[in-house]
Amino acid sequence: MEHLACKETVEELAKQWKKMWRERVDDKLRAEGIANVDYSMLFVEKGTVIFATRNFKMLSFREVLELHGIGGMERFVAPNPQVGGWGKFIRTMIFSQKSSNRVKMAALYLEGEKKKQQLKKGGRGWLHF
């Protein structure tokens, strides 16, 4: 029963999180995003800077879940791409193997077909002596 309550809470928080980022006010002069409404569940007040370009600690959905005391966040939130996850695994392991296999296969294919071309000027090159 507790799992269902946690899941509903996380879904509600995710909806508010998306809404906050979608409806923020962008200040082009200061290069920052500002919350335009109070989001009490996310612990963000109206006028809070939620995005800036310099010297700023980004808001994290994981931190919000921790403040609500929701355990087992890996079930609800994907891992950070820098740390690793399925996407990083695919990029590092699978794509690198496919590309190296293609290069090897192309080299094998081209080795059998190579034909020597006739040399220009009988092999003397471009210079005239």
C-alpha positions as CSV (number, residue, x, y, z in Angstrom):
1,M,0.0,0.0,0.0
2,E,2.8,2.4,0.8
3,H,4.4,1.8,-2.6
4,L,1.2,3.0,-4.3
5,A,1.1,6.1,-2.2
6,C,4.8,6.9,-3.0
7,K,4.1,6.3,-6.7
8,E,1.2,8.8,-6.7
9,T,3.2,11.3,-4.8
10,V,6.1,11.0,-7.3
11,E,3.7,11.4,-10.2
12,E,2.2,14.5,-8.7
13,L,5.7,16.0,-8.0
14,A,6.7,15.1,-11.6
15,K,3.7,17.0,-13.0
16,Q,4.5,20.0,-10.9
17,W,8.2,19.8,-11.8
18,K,7.4,19.8,-15.6
19,K,4.8,22.6,-15.1
20,M,7.4,24.7,-13.2
21,W,10.0,24.3,-16.0
22,R,7.4,24.9,-18.8
23,E,5.9,28.0,-17.3
24,R,9.0,29.7,-15.9
25,V,9.7,33.4,-16.8
26,D,13.0,33.8,-18.7
27,D,15.0,36.9,-17.9
28,K,17.1,37.5,-21.0
29,L,19.0,40.4,-19.5
30,R,20.3,38.4,-16.5
31,A,20.2,35.0,-18.3
32,E,18.1,33.2,-15.7
33,G,14.8,31.5,-15.3
34,I,12.4,32.5,-12.5
35,A,9.5,30.6,-11.1
36,N,6.3,32.5,-11.7
37,V,4.0,30.6,-9.2
38,D,4.4,29.1,-5.7
39,Y,5.2,25.3,-5.9
40,S,4.9,24.3,-2.2
41,M,5.4,20.6,-2.9
42,L,8.7,21.4,-4.7
43,F,9.8,23.9,-2.0
44,V,10.0,26.7,-4.6
45,E,8.4,30.1,-4.0
46,K,7.3,32.6,-6.5
47,G,10.3,34.6,-7.8
48,T,12.9,32.0,-7.0
49,V,15.7,31.6,-9.5
50,I,15.4,28.1,-10.9
51,F,18.0,28.4,-13.6
52,A,21.0,30.7,-14.1
53,T,24.2,30.5,-16.2
54,R,26.9,31.4,-13.6
55,N,27.6,30.3,-10.1
56,F,24.3,28.5,-9.6
57,K,23.4,25.2,-8.1
58,M,20.6,23.6,-10.2
59,L,17.5,22.3,-8.6
60,S,17.3,18.6,-8.6
61,F,14.2,16.4,-8.7
62,R,16.2,13.8,-6.6
63,E,16.7,16.3,-3.8
64,V,13.0,17.1,-3.8
65,L,12.2,13.4,-3.5
66,E,14.7,13.1,-0.6
67,L,13.1,16.1,1.2
68,H,9.7,14.3,0.9
69,G,11.3,11.1,2.4
70,I,10.7,8.9,-0.6
71,G,13.1,6.0,-0.6
72,G,14.1,3.8,-3.6
73,M,14.3,6.7,-6.0
74,E,16.0,4.6,-8.7
75,R,12.6,3.1,-9.4
76,F,11.1,6.5,-10.2
77,V,14.0,8.6,-11.5
78,A,16.6,7.6,-14.1
79,P,20.3,7.9,-13.1
80,N,22.4,11.0,-14.0
81,P,23.9,10.5,-17.5
82,Q,27.4,11.4,-16.2
83,V,27.2,8.7,-13.6
84,G,25.9,6.1,-16.1
85,G,22.8,4.3,-17.0
86,W,21.4,2.5,-20.0
87,G,22.1,5.4,-22.3
88,K,25.7,5.6,-21.4
89,F,26.1,1.8,-21.6
90,I,24.7,1.8,-25.1
91,R,26.9,4.7,-26.2
92,T,30.1,3.2,-24.8
93,M,29.6,-0.5,-25.3
94,I,27.2,-1.2,-28.2
95,F,27.8,1.7,-30.6
96,S,31.6,1.5,-30.3
97,Q,31.4,-2.2,-31.2
98,K,29.1,-1.7,-34.2
99,S,31.3,1.0,-35.6
100,S,34.5,-0.9,-35.2
101,N,32.9,-4.0,-36.8
102,R,31.8,-1.9,-39.8
103,V,35.3,-0.6,-40.3
104,K,36.8,-4.1,-40.2
105,M,34.2,-5.5,-42.6
106,A,34.8,-2.6,-45.0
107,A,38.5,-3.1,-44.9
108,L,38.1,-6.9,-45.6
109,Y,35.7,-6.1,-48.5
110,L,38.0,-3.5,-50.1
111,E,41.2,-5.7,-49.7
112,G,39.9,-8.2,-52.2
113,E,38.9,-5.6,-54.8
114,K,42.0,-3.5,-54.9
115,K,43.5,-3.1,-58.4
116,K,46.6,-1.3,-59.2
117,Q,46.0,1.7,-61.5
118,Q,48.2,2.7,-64.3
119,L,50.9,5.2,-63.2
120,K,50.7,8.6,-64.7
121,K,53.7,9.5,-67.0
122,G,55.1,6.0,-66.7
123,G,55.7,6.3,-63.0
124,R,57.9,9.4,-63.3
125,G,55.3,11.6,-61.6
126,W,54.1,15.1,-62.5
127,L,57.4,16.9,-62.9
128,H,59.0,17.2,-66.3
129,F,62.8,16.9,-66.5
